[in-house]
Amino acid sequence: MTETTALKETVLRSDELTCPSCIAKIESKLSSLEGVASAEVKFASGRILVKHDAAKVSVGDLVKAVNEIGYAAKPSAV
């Protein structure tokens, strides 16, 4: 990813977060996707903040990646 690439910030929501291990799994999975610059899970709110290159990874790809590891996620307005 180049420095001139504009990153999009997407907020996902998951109500299935029960422990610190959940956070680590989700952050690791999302961070491994090509085009994702960062992924941060907010345990208390269930929010997942992802900065990514929308040309390389879509919101649908992000949701699918979280679902693949056993957690339900959906796009959130905020």
C-alpha positions as CSV (number, residue, x, y, z in Angstrom):
1,M,0.0,0.0,0.0
2,T,1.4,3.4,-0.9
3,E,1.3,6.5,1.2
4,T,-0.9,8.2,-1.4
5,T,-3.6,5.6,-1.1
6,A,-6.7,7.0,0.6
7,L,-7.8,4.7,3.3
8,K,-11.4,4.2,4.1
9,E,-12.5,3.7,7.8
10,T,-15.2,1.1,8.1
11,V,-17.0,0.3,11.4
12,L,-18.3,-3.2,11.9
13,R,-20.3,-4.4,14.8
14,S,-20.4,-7.7,16.6
15,D,-22.4,-8.6,19.7
16,E,-20.6,-11.9,20.2
17,L,-17.4,-10.7,21.8
18,T,-16.9,-12.5,25.1
19,C,-13.2,-12.4,25.9
20,P,-9.8,-10.9,25.0
21,S,-9.1,-13.9,22.8
22,C,-12.0,-12.9,20.5
23,I,-10.4,-9.5,20.1
24,A,-7.0,-11.0,19.1
25,K,-8.6,-13.5,16.6
26,I,-10.6,-10.8,14.9
27,E,-7.8,-8.2,14.7
28,S,-5.3,-10.8,13.5
29,K,-7.7,-12.1,10.8
30,L,-8.6,-8.7,9.5
31,S,-5.0,-7.4,9.6
32,S,-3.9,-10.4,7.4
33,L,-6.2,-9.3,4.5
34,E,-4.5,-7.5,1.7
35,G,-5.5,-3.9,1.7
36,V,-6.1,-3.7,5.5
37,A,-3.9,-1.1,7.2
38,S,-5.3,-1.6,10.7
39,A,-8.0,-3.3,12.6
40,E,-9.0,-2.5,16.2
41,V,-11.7,-4.1,18.2
42,K,-13.5,-2.2,21.0
43,F,-14.6,-4.9,23.4
44,A,-17.1,-2.9,25.4
45,S,-19.0,-1.5,22.5
46,G,-18.6,-4.4,20.1
47,R,-17.2,-2.1,17.4
48,I,-14.6,-3.2,15.0
49,L,-12.7,-0.3,13.4
50,V,-10.9,-1.1,10.1
51,K,-8.8,1.2,8.0
52,H,-8.5,-0.3,4.5
53,D,-8.0,0.4,0.8
54,A,-11.5,0.0,-0.5
55,A,-10.1,-0.8,-4.0
56,K,-8.4,-4.0,-2.6
57,V,-10.8,-5.1,0.1
58,S,-14.6,-4.4,0.4
59,V,-16.8,-4.1,3.4
60,G,-18.3,-7.4,2.4
61,D,-14.8,-9.0,2.4
62,L,-14.3,-7.7,6.0
63,V,-17.6,-9.1,7.2
64,K,-16.9,-12.4,5.5
65,A,-13.5,-12.7,7.1
66,V,-15.0,-12.1,10.6
67,N,-17.7,-14.6,9.9
68,E,-15.2,-17.2,8.7
69,I,-13.6,-17.4,12.1
70,G,-16.9,-17.9,13.9
71,Y,-18.1,-14.4,14.8
72,A,-21.2,-12.6,13.4
73,A,-20.4,-9.1,12.2
74,K,-22.3,-6.5,10.2
75,P,-21.6,-3.0,9.0
76,S,-22.4,-0.3,11.5
77,A,-23.4,3.3,10.8
78,V,-21.1,4.4,13.7
